[in-house]
Every structure is written in structure tokens, then in C-alpha cells.
Amino acid sequence: MTSVITTIHIDDVPIEKMEKREGWAISEFRLPITKTCGSSTSVFHSIFRPGSTHAKHLHDNCEEIAFYQKGVGVVGQSDSRAEVTSGHCRMMPKGTKHFFFNETETEDALVIGFYIGAGDVADSGYRFCGHVTDADLAMPRKGLNEGILVNLSEAAPLDAKKYKAWSESELRMPIGRHNGSANALIHVRIPPSGSVNPYSLKNCEQIYYVIQGTGAAASDSHRVELRKGHFVFVPKGGSLALRNLDSAEPMEVLGLFTGAGSLQETGYADSVDSK
């Protein structure tokens, strides 16, 4: 099995042409990771200008996990509503209607999302379910009655000492088996000049997104430098090592384990040094 990783920066990904009549009133929508690079899960990078929205829709074939990196908005999940801000993480179950609206007047919203087990938008079973109305936005925001919504700041650091790879880093898992998801969303904070030691996960694919910082990713003899906005796909069983190349600032990485809801389920193994 190949362990070669795939890397791409968001600036090198074309903007998709999405139809507003199908609910895609989004300023920029890009797909940096899809089935074309061997991934079973596709990843989107969405920028919402002030007042823009992704209307009510659902995915018949997959659940969706999203990370709200920037901005303030309101989300709907069936008949419930909640406010989201920077750091919120959300899982939308398969077949349930949901939406997002950027209600700020001056700030873009940035959302990173995963169509779990769907290689592109068509594979997700996307269906437009109607526009977001003033009445939708006026509903009480008491939290969502379906799926998962949690802020990264609420997720306690994991005790990952028995996993050599993450021994130098702070690791959090806002979404996973512990709160009802069969797939895990993780946040890795690598200290200045620190590293994630070489490892492999035999039971799941991995997708990473560099939230901030500069670093390098390596798999066997393949090495590539990373900066904010890079995406990394690691096939099941592939080896990976990460290093923070900045001696002053931490590197923050968002990751997804597709098909593993906890560290115990990943099939973790230390790898030979690939740095």
C-alpha cells in the first residue's frame, strides 16, 4: 500500500461554479480534497461574504463535519437554531436539513468541511430544500437538537502520552465517538520547533488542514513544506510526520480520521523516522 501523501494549498484550488438556484449563495467554494486524489471523503473550503448564506439543504448519502474558523453566524438544523463563532465544530447527520448564514456586516466567515465517505458533492447526495427566511433567522437560538455542536475551547486536551507521535503536542478531539460520531475531528497544536513523530494509522484515512503556522510534512522519502491554508491527505496505512519550522510560534492543524471515532480505533503504530 502506498504511503505517499497528497498536499495542496487552497490558493492552487479553482473556485467551483455553484448554482444559486440550488442554494449556493456562497462567495467562494473550493474542493481541495476529493476522490481524484484517492480520498473517500471530500473537503470543502467556503468563504461567506457578509450577509451570504448556504440555504437549507441535506446530504442523503453522508454526514457532514464542519469547522467554523472565522466569523459569526447562525446555523439551522431541522427546526433548531444556534449561533456559531470562531472555533465551533459541528456534525450534521445524514439526511437532515441544515443551513449557515453569515450575519456579520463587515467580516467574512470561513468554514472548512468534510463530506464523510463522499468523494465529491454529487456523491454526498446533495439536495436543495429551500431558502433561509427572516423567520428562520428570528427563531430562538437555543442550540441544535440533532447532530453535534461544540466549540474547540470546550474540548479538553487528550492524554495521548502512550502515542509517541503526539507526545510533544497538545491534542484535542471536539468530535468523536465520545459524543456520538464514528469519525474523529482533531486539533493539534505543535509547539515552536516541535514535531509530530512518524506514525501510521492502519484503520483510517487522515486529512489535515493547516490553520496557522509554517511547517513540513513527510511520508517515507516524500517531504513538502506547509503553510497556513495547506491540506494534506494521508491514505489508510500511510505514514506521516509533521514538524513546526517556526522557532517562535506554534503550528495549529485541524485533522479528520475517517472511519475512526477515537485514538484507540485508529490502528496507531509508530513508523520509522521519515523526517
Residue frames as qw, qx, qy, qz and C-alpha x, y, z in Angstrom:
[[0.000, 0.888, 0.460, 0.000, 0.00, 0.00, 0.00],
 [0.398, 0.519, -0.038, 0.756, 1.39, 3.41, -0.91],
 [0.412, -0.651, -0.422, 0.478, 2.11, 5.82, 1.90],
 [0.291, 0.170, 0.179, 0.924, 2.71, 8.84, -0.31],
 [0.036, 0.637, 0.517, -0.571, 0.78, 11.83, 0.97],
 [0.270, 0.622, 0.457, 0.576, -1.08, 14.35, -1.18],
 [0.231, -0.553, -0.284, 0.748, -0.67, 18.05, -0.40],
 [0.227, 0.584, 0.449, 0.637, -2.32, 21.09, -1.94],
 [0.114, -0.253, -0.312, 0.909, -2.62, 24.74, -0.96],
 [0.288, 0.677, 0.614, -0.288, -6.02, 26.39, -1.15],
 [0.131, 0.726, -0.182, -0.650, -4.62, 29.13, -3.42],
 [0.023, 0.304, -0.812, -0.498, -3.98, 26.46, -6.05],
 [0.222, 0.362, 0.903, -0.067, -7.56, 25.13, -5.99],
 [0.067, -0.257, -0.433, -0.862, -10.03, 26.61, -8.50],
 [0.376, 0.126, 0.431, -0.811, -13.30, 28.15, -7.34],
 [0.201, 0.296, 0.923, 0.143, -16.23, 25.88, -8.11],
 [0.285, -0.115, -0.282, -0.909, -19.17, 27.22, -10.11],
 [0.009, 0.312, 0.898, -0.309, -22.15, 26.54, -7.84],
 [0.119, -0.487, -0.560, -0.659, -25.73, 27.43, -8.76],
 [0.158, -0.112, 0.404, -0.894, -27.50, 29.99, -6.56],
 [0.684, -0.123, -0.245, -0.676, -30.82, 28.45, -7.51],
 [0.799, -0.106, -0.590, 0.037, -29.65, 25.33, -5.73],
 [0.629, -0.759, -0.166, 0.016, -28.92, 27.27, -2.55],
 [0.767, -0.098, -0.030, 0.633, -25.23, 28.01, -3.08],
 [0.080, 0.950, 0.053, 0.297, -25.20, 31.76, -2.33],
 [0.739, -0.526, 0.112, 0.406, -21.57, 31.43, -1.22],
 [0.158, 0.915, -0.249, -0.276, -18.85, 33.81, -2.34],
 [0.330, 0.579, -0.739, -0.097, -16.11, 31.19, -2.76],
 [0.902, -0.170, 0.323, -0.230, -16.43, 27.41, -2.65],
 [0.370, 0.612, -0.692, -0.101, -13.40, 25.20, -3.31],
 [0.976, -0.159, 0.056, -0.141, -12.79, 21.46, -3.09],
 [0.032, 0.770, -0.637, -0.011, -9.12, 20.88, -2.22],
 [0.182, -0.227, 0.956, -0.046, -9.51, 17.17, -1.43],
 [0.789, 0.192, -0.006, -0.583, -11.79, 14.83, -3.45],
 [0.925, 0.001, 0.380, -0.019, -11.83, 11.27, -4.76],
 [0.660, 0.722, -0.184, 0.097, -9.46, 12.34, -7.53],
 [0.103, 0.693, -0.647, 0.302, -6.59, 12.16, -5.02],
 [0.499, 0.047, -0.860, 0.093, -7.76, 8.81, -3.66],
 [0.144, -0.063, 0.613, -0.774, -9.74, 10.09, -0.70],
 [0.113, -0.447, -0.880, -0.113, -13.08, 8.55, 0.23],
 [0.138, -0.794, -0.453, 0.380, -14.03, 11.89, 1.80],
 [0.363, 0.606, 0.193, 0.681, -14.16, 15.27, 0.08],
 [0.366, -0.500, -0.324, 0.715, -13.17, 18.51, 1.77],
 [0.218, 0.800, 0.348, 0.437, -14.57, 21.97, 1.12],
 [0.352, -0.255, -0.184, 0.882, -13.24, 25.45, 1.86],
 [0.052, 0.758, 0.567, 0.318, -16.05, 28.04, 1.90],
 [0.193, -0.115, -0.193, 0.955, -15.82, 31.81, 2.24],
 [0.018, -0.755, -0.651, -0.085, -19.05, 33.62, 3.06],
 [0.145, 0.334, -0.015, 0.931, -19.11, 37.36, 2.50],
 [0.155, 0.159, 0.549, -0.806, -21.21, 39.40, 4.96],
 [0.585, 0.281, 0.175, -0.740, -24.88, 38.53, 4.55],
 [0.545, 0.287, -0.676, -0.405, -24.29, 35.45, 2.38],
 [0.722, -0.185, 0.502, -0.439, -25.74, 32.04, 3.08],
 [0.192, 0.099, -0.934, -0.285, -25.81, 28.38, 2.19],
 [0.623, -0.176, -0.086, -0.757, -29.53, 27.73, 2.05],
 [0.749, -0.182, 0.529, -0.355, -31.39, 24.79, 3.55],
 [0.647, 0.419, -0.592, -0.234, -30.06, 21.54, 2.13],
 [0.805, -0.369, 0.439, -0.154, -29.22, 17.99, 3.08],
 [0.251, 0.501, -0.802, -0.207, -26.97, 15.12, 2.07],
 [0.908, -0.062, -0.081, -0.406, -28.76, 11.82, 1.53],
 [0.901, 0.217, -0.355, 0.124, -25.55, 9.77, 1.43],
 [0.620, 0.134, -0.446, 0.631, -23.27, 11.14, 4.12],
 [0.396, -0.831, -0.274, 0.281, -22.86, 13.04, 7.33],
 [0.395, 0.731, -0.071, 0.551, -21.02, 16.34, 7.23],
 [0.605, -0.572, -0.227, 0.505, -18.49, 17.73, 9.69],
 [0.298, 0.808, 0.083, 0.502, -17.65, 21.45, 9.64],
 [0.550, -0.387, -0.249, 0.697, -15.17, 23.72, 11.40],
 [0.104, 0.947, 0.237, 0.191, -16.04, 27.42, 11.66],
 [0.686, 0.008, -0.131, 0.715, -12.63, 29.03, 11.54],
 [0.157, -0.084, -0.049, 0.983, -13.67, 32.66, 11.24],
 [0.276, -0.291, -0.373, -0.837, -16.76, 34.83, 11.52],
 [0.268, 0.146, 0.699, -0.646, -20.08, 34.84, 13.33],
 [0.405, -0.032, -0.565, -0.718, -23.29, 33.36, 12.00],
 [0.682, -0.054, 0.450, -0.574, -26.43, 31.40, 12.67],
 [0.166, 0.146, -0.934, -0.280, -26.86, 27.72, 11.83],
 [0.748, -0.036, 0.125, -0.651, -30.04, 25.75, 11.46],
 [0.075, 0.140, -0.986, -0.057, -30.52, 22.03, 11.95],
 [0.151, -0.494, -0.843, -0.152, -34.07, 20.98, 11.09],
 [0.228, -0.827, -0.364, -0.362, -36.23, 23.13, 13.45],
 [0.609, -0.683, -0.122, 0.385, -33.45, 24.22, 15.82],
 [0.374, 0.842, -0.087, 0.378, -31.07, 27.19, 15.65],
 [0.704, -0.553, -0.041, 0.444, -27.73, 28.18, 17.21],
 [0.180, 0.954, -0.236, -0.041, -25.09, 30.86, 16.87],
 [0.912, -0.022, 0.048, 0.406, -21.60, 29.84, 15.79],
 [0.030, -0.958, 0.269, 0.091, -18.33, 31.72, 16.17],
 [0.428, 0.637, -0.636, 0.078, -14.66, 31.02, 15.56],
 [0.061, -0.356, 0.882, -0.302, -13.72, 27.57, 16.82],
 [0.751, 0.056, 0.382, -0.536, -17.13, 25.91, 16.63],
 [0.061, 0.209, -0.933, -0.287, -17.18, 22.33, 15.34],
 [0.672, 0.168, 0.241, -0.680, -20.34, 20.71, 14.03],
 [0.115, -0.027, 0.958, 0.263, -21.55, 17.32, 12.81],
 [0.594, 0.210, -0.006, -0.776, -24.69, 17.22, 10.64],
 [0.577, 0.002, 0.814, -0.064, -26.26, 13.74, 10.40],
 [0.064, 0.035, 0.795, 0.603, -27.04, 12.18, 7.05],
 [0.105, -0.496, -0.780, -0.367, -30.41, 13.21, 5.64],
 [0.208, -0.736, -0.492, 0.416, -31.12, 16.19, 7.94],
 [0.280, 0.833, 0.219, 0.424, -31.79, 19.72, 6.67],
 [0.531, -0.582, -0.119, 0.605, -29.28, 22.38, 7.70],
 [0.380, 0.826, 0.133, 0.394, -28.04, 25.86, 6.73],
 [0.536, -0.386, -0.147, 0.736, -25.49, 28.57, 7.59],
 [0.185, 0.893, 0.255, 0.320, -25.89, 32.35, 7.37],
 [0.508, -0.025, -0.202, 0.837, -23.11, 34.90, 7.92],
 [0.115, -0.870, -0.473, -0.077, -24.94, 37.65, 9.75],
 [0.424, -0.541, -0.011, 0.726, -21.99, 39.99, 10.26],
 [0.364, 0.900, 0.182, -0.158, -21.89, 43.24, 8.31],
 [0.136, 0.903, -0.393, -0.106, -18.14, 43.57, 7.85],
 [0.307, -0.523, 0.794, 0.041, -16.39, 40.21, 8.29],
 [0.653, 0.233, -0.637, -0.338, -16.07, 37.19, 6.03],
 [0.802, -0.314, 0.437, -0.261, -16.83, 33.79, 7.50],
 [0.375, 0.483, -0.774, -0.164, -14.53, 30.86, 6.71],
 [0.851, -0.156, 0.354, -0.354, -15.81, 27.29, 7.01],
 [0.199, 0.411, -0.872, -0.174, -13.82, 24.10, 6.44],
 [0.790, -0.034, 0.321, -0.521, -15.94, 20.99, 5.98],
 [0.061, -0.264, 0.948, 0.169, -15.87, 17.29, 5.24],
 [0.811, 0.085, -0.151, -0.559, -18.40, 15.16, 3.35],
 [0.447, -0.412, 0.784, -0.126, -17.69, 11.91, 5.15],
 [0.551, 0.077, 0.826, 0.092, -17.37, 8.95, 2.79],
 [0.545, 0.760, 0.350, -0.059, -18.42, 11.01, -0.25],
 [0.664, -0.048, 0.283, 0.690, -15.75, 11.73, -2.85],
 [0.098, 0.159, 0.226, 0.956, -17.44, 14.86, -4.19],
 [0.361, 0.084, 0.273, -0.888, -20.61, 16.95, -3.82],
 [0.673, 0.073, -0.450, -0.582, -22.61, 14.71, -6.16],
 [0.534, 0.012, -0.836, 0.128, -21.62, 11.61, -4.20],
 [0.027, -0.020, 0.628, -0.778, -22.87, 13.26, -1.00],
 [0.054, -0.547, -0.825, -0.129, -26.46, 13.17, -2.27],
 [0.055, -0.195, -0.180, 0.963, -26.85, 16.95, -2.07],
 [0.005, 0.626, 0.714, 0.314, -30.44, 18.24, -2.17],
 [0.026, -0.206, 0.080, -0.975, -31.64, 21.86, -2.01],
 [0.197, -0.469, -0.844, 0.168, -34.50, 22.19, 0.50],
 [0.070, -0.890, -0.420, -0.161, -35.47, 25.87, 0.39],
 [0.288, 0.595, -0.180, 0.728, -34.22, 29.36, 1.10],
 [0.379, -0.313, -0.581, 0.648, -33.48, 30.78, 4.54],
 [0.101, -0.769, -0.409, -0.480, -36.16, 33.30, 5.55],
 [0.083, -0.561, 0.319, -0.759, -36.32, 36.12, 8.09],
 [0.803, -0.419, 0.015, -0.423, -38.48, 33.84, 10.20],
 [0.918, 0.046, -0.308, 0.246, -35.73, 31.21, 10.20],
 [0.444, 0.373, -0.361, 0.731, -33.21, 33.74, 11.46],
 [0.338, -0.530, 0.166, -0.760, -35.59, 35.11, 14.10],
 [0.854, -0.305, -0.402, -0.130, -36.11, 31.74, 15.78],
 [0.552, -0.768, 0.306, -0.109, -34.67, 31.35, 19.29],
 [0.574, 0.540, -0.598, 0.144, -31.08, 30.15, 19.25],
 [0.720, -0.530, 0.300, -0.333, -31.26, 27.58, 21.99],
 [0.336, -0.418, 0.837, 0.113, -28.89, 25.03, 20.50],
 [0.523, 0.246, -0.634, -0.514, -29.25, 22.22, 17.98],
 [0.775, -0.162, 0.422, -0.441, -31.48, 19.22, 18.64],
 [0.962, 0.248, 0.101, 0.052, -29.69, 17.00, 16.11],
 [0.678, 0.558, -0.241, 0.413, -26.05, 16.26, 15.47],
 [0.680, -0.415, -0.211, 0.566, -23.14, 17.76, 17.41],
 [0.206, 0.848, -0.011, 0.489, -22.16, 21.37, 18.06],
 [0.711, -0.597, -0.099, 0.358, -19.19, 22.13, 20.31],
 [0.192, 0.944, -0.253, 0.085, -16.55, 24.83, 20.47],
 [0.741, 0.339, -0.462, 0.349, -12.94, 23.79, 20.30],
 [0.023, -0.544, 0.487, -0.683, -12.31, 25.70, 23.54],
 [0.756, -0.330, 0.215, -0.523, -14.70, 23.30, 25.31],
 [0.949, 0.136, -0.283, 0.014, -12.76, 20.20, 24.31],
 [0.589, -0.730, 0.344, 0.054, -10.29, 19.12, 26.99],
 [0.265, 0.649, -0.702, -0.128, -6.75, 18.14, 25.97],
 [0.964, -0.025, -0.218, -0.147, -6.37, 14.39, 25.49],
 [0.539, -0.617, 0.571, 0.053, -3.92, 12.31, 27.45],
 [0.846, 0.505, -0.142, -0.095, -2.01, 10.99, 24.47],
 [0.276, -0.753, 0.596, 0.029, 1.21, 10.06, 26.25],
 [0.729, -0.102, 0.671, 0.085, 1.12, 6.46, 25.05],
 [0.686, 0.650, 0.284, 0.163, 1.06, 7.69, 21.46],
 [0.599, -0.310, 0.158, 0.721, 4.62, 8.75, 20.65],
 [0.344, 0.507, 0.432, 0.662, 3.55, 10.76, 17.62],
 [0.149, -0.813, -0.249, -0.505, 1.71, 13.40, 19.62],
 [0.680, -0.445, -0.391, 0.432, 3.84, 13.39, 22.77],
 [0.357, -0.087, -0.049, 0.929, 5.21, 16.89, 22.06],
 [0.139, -0.300, -0.370, -0.868, 1.85, 18.38, 21.06],
 [0.355, 0.168, 0.564, -0.726, -1.45, 19.39, 22.58],
 [0.164, -0.125, -0.847, -0.491, -4.20, 17.23, 21.11],
 [0.423, 0.191, 0.467, -0.753, -7.96, 17.85, 21.37],
 [0.016, -0.192, -0.897, -0.398, -10.86, 15.91, 19.89],
 [0.344, 0.088, 0.214, -0.910, -14.02, 18.07, 19.76],
 [0.819, 0.169, -0.065, -0.544, -15.94, 15.46, 17.73],
 [0.229, 0.343, -0.911, -0.025, -15.59, 11.71, 18.04],
 [0.495, -0.231, -0.832, -0.094, -17.01, 8.51, 19.46],
 [0.202, -0.206, -0.651, 0.702, -17.35, 10.17, 22.88],
 [0.286, 0.376, 0.283, -0.835, -20.12, 12.47, 21.63],
 [0.679, 0.416, 0.498, -0.342, -21.71, 10.27, 19.00],
 [0.534, 0.721, -0.303, -0.320, -19.59, 10.39, 15.84],
 [0.962, 0.008, 0.221, 0.160, -17.96, 7.39, 14.16],
 [0.630, 0.514, -0.029, 0.581, -15.33, 9.77, 12.75],
 [0.527, -0.636, -0.218, 0.519, -12.98, 11.96, 14.76],
 [0.279, 0.866, -0.003, 0.415, -12.19, 15.64, 14.29],
 [0.731, -0.424, -0.175, 0.506, -8.93, 16.56, 15.99],
 [0.128, 0.965, -0.109, 0.203, -6.96, 19.72, 16.68],
 [0.850, -0.126, -0.106, 0.501, -3.18, 19.51, 17.03],
 [0.035, -0.986, 0.143, -0.079, -1.11, 22.35, 18.47],
 [0.870, 0.109, -0.126, 0.465, 2.57, 21.77, 17.73],
 [0.376, -0.849, -0.011, 0.372, 4.89, 23.96, 19.85],
 [0.283, 0.888, -0.334, -0.139, 7.64, 26.10, 18.29],
 [0.216, 0.581, -0.782, -0.059, 10.25, 23.82, 16.67],
 [0.595, -0.118, 0.726, -0.323, 8.21, 20.83, 17.82],
 [0.324, 0.221, -0.771, -0.501, 7.09, 17.84, 15.80],
 [0.885, -0.011, 0.211, -0.416, 4.55, 15.09, 15.36],
 [0.316, -0.446, 0.817, 0.184, 6.70, 11.98, 15.26],
 [0.396, 0.199, -0.722, -0.531, 6.37, 9.47, 12.36],
 [0.461, 0.085, 0.776, -0.422, 3.32, 7.22, 12.69],
 [0.283, -0.047, -0.713, -0.640, 0.70, 5.39, 10.66],
 [0.555, 0.079, 0.494, -0.664, -2.99, 4.61, 11.17],
 [0.062, -0.055, 0.933, 0.350, -3.94, 1.29, 9.57],
 [0.147, 0.485, 0.849, -0.149, -7.70, 1.63, 10.13],
 [0.181, 0.867, 0.387, -0.256, -8.50, 5.08, 8.75],
 [0.471, 0.570, 0.162, 0.653, -7.66, 7.78, 6.25],
 [0.348, -0.619, -0.258, 0.655, -6.41, 11.11, 7.52],
 [0.308, 0.722, 0.266, 0.560, -6.96, 14.63, 6.23],
 [0.442, -0.520, -0.259, 0.683, -5.19, 17.64, 7.72],
 [0.210, 0.850, 0.240, 0.419, -5.62, 21.39, 7.27],
 [0.497, -0.057, -0.281, 0.819, -3.06, 23.95, 8.44],
 [0.144, -0.888, -0.436, 0.036, -4.93, 26.61, 10.40],
 [0.002, 0.977, -0.203, 0.059, -1.83, 28.64, 11.16],
 [0.597, -0.601, 0.482, 0.223, 1.93, 28.40, 11.13],
 [0.562, 0.638, -0.492, -0.188, 4.64, 27.04, 8.86],
 [0.687, -0.372, 0.618, -0.084, 5.99, 23.53, 8.86],
 [0.323, 0.397, -0.777, -0.367, 6.75, 20.40, 6.89],
 [0.890, -0.022, 0.284, -0.355, 5.02, 17.08, 6.27],
 [0.153, 0.511, -0.822, -0.198, 6.90, 13.90, 5.45],
 [0.915, 0.019, 0.282, -0.288, 5.99, 10.36, 4.43],
 [0.900, 0.081, 0.248, 0.350, 8.85, 7.97, 3.68],
 [0.537, -0.056, 0.227, 0.811, 11.06, 9.84, 1.20],
 [0.082, 0.678, 0.436, 0.585, 8.38, 12.41, 0.31],
 [0.320, -0.494, -0.386, 0.711, 8.65, 15.78, 2.08],
 [0.137, 0.650, 0.382, 0.642, 6.83, 19.05, 1.48],
 [0.138, -0.065, -0.387, 0.909, 6.80, 22.37, 3.29],
 [0.133, -0.673, -0.718, -0.122, 3.48, 23.63, 4.63],
 [0.039, 0.055, -0.207, 0.976, 1.95, 26.98, 5.46],
 [0.354, 0.355, 0.529, -0.685, -1.43, 28.31, 6.51],
 [0.622, 0.471, -0.083, -0.620, -4.04, 27.06, 4.01],
 [0.280, 0.347, -0.866, -0.227, -2.38, 23.75, 3.10],
 [0.888, -0.094, 0.147, -0.426, -4.35, 20.49, 3.03],
 [0.052, 0.442, -0.894, -0.040, -2.75, 17.05, 3.46],
 [0.906, -0.017, -0.064, -0.419, -4.34, 13.69, 2.59],
 [0.106, -0.452, 0.881, -0.085, -2.86, 10.51, 4.05],
 [0.726, -0.004, -0.542, -0.425, -4.24, 7.17, 2.77],
 [0.867, -0.423, 0.108, -0.241, -5.15, 4.37, 5.16],
 [0.939, -0.146, 0.085, 0.298, -1.94, 2.86, 6.50],
 [0.516, 0.681, -0.088, 0.511, 0.21, 5.70, 5.17],
 [0.613, -0.363, -0.302, 0.634, 2.97, 7.13, 7.32],
 [0.076, 0.881, 0.151, 0.442, 3.14, 10.78, 8.34],
 [0.543, -0.371, -0.291, 0.695, 5.38, 13.13, 10.28],
 [0.086, 0.913, 0.223, 0.330, 4.89, 16.85, 10.86],
 [0.574, -0.222, -0.228, 0.754, 7.35, 19.48, 12.02],
 [0.019, -0.971, -0.216, 0.097, 6.84, 23.09, 13.07],
 [0.682, 0.324, 0.016, 0.656, 9.56, 25.07, 11.30],
 [0.072, -0.815, 0.022, -0.574, 8.88, 28.24, 13.31],
 [0.531, 0.015, -0.625, 0.572, 11.02, 28.66, 16.42],
 [0.050, -0.077, 0.339, -0.936, 8.72, 31.29, 17.94],
 [0.594, 0.020, 0.054, -0.802, 5.09, 30.49, 17.11],
 [0.548, 0.032, 0.820, -0.162, 3.01, 27.29, 17.44],
 [0.260, 0.086, -0.705, -0.654, 1.60, 25.49, 14.41],
 [0.549, 0.146, 0.574, -0.590, -2.10, 24.60, 14.53],
 [0.223, 0.113, -0.831, -0.498, -3.54, 21.78, 12.44],
 [0.718, 0.061, 0.298, -0.626, -7.11, 20.51, 12.08],
 [0.104, 0.255, -0.926, -0.259, -7.47, 16.83, 11.23],
 [0.814, 0.015, 0.049, -0.578, -10.07, 14.21, 10.39],
 [0.191, -0.207, 0.959, 0.034, -9.84, 10.47, 10.98],
 [0.669, 0.124, -0.280, -0.677, -12.29, 8.93, 8.51],
 [0.824, -0.027, -0.538, -0.174, -13.61, 5.68, 9.95],
 [0.563, -0.119, -0.630, 0.522, -12.20, 6.02, 13.47],
 [0.308, -0.823, -0.270, -0.393, -14.03, 7.78, 16.28],
 [0.585, -0.790, 0.183, 0.020, -11.19, 7.65, 18.81],
 [0.082, 0.734, -0.672, -0.053, -7.44, 7.21, 19.03],
 [0.557, -0.209, 0.792, -0.136, -7.97, 3.62, 20.12],
 [0.762, 0.448, 0.435, -0.171, -9.85, 2.84, 16.88],
 [0.335, 0.833, -0.297, -0.325, -7.23, 4.26, 14.51],
 [0.966, 0.144, 0.034, 0.213, -4.87, 1.27, 14.43],
 [0.016, -0.950, 0.311, -0.031, -1.99, 3.52, 15.50],
 [0.923, -0.095, 0.051, 0.369, 1.60, 2.37, 15.01],
 [0.228, -0.818, 0.297, 0.436, 4.91, 4.17, 15.29],
 [0.799, 0.593, 0.017, 0.095, 6.76, 4.41, 11.98],
 [0.729, -0.068, 0.056, 0.679, 10.42, 4.52, 11.09],
 [0.142, -0.682, -0.041, 0.717, 11.80, 8.04, 11.11],
 [0.528, 0.575, 0.508, 0.364, 10.63, 9.76, 7.90],
 [0.054, -0.954, -0.053, 0.289, 11.96, 13.22, 8.60]]
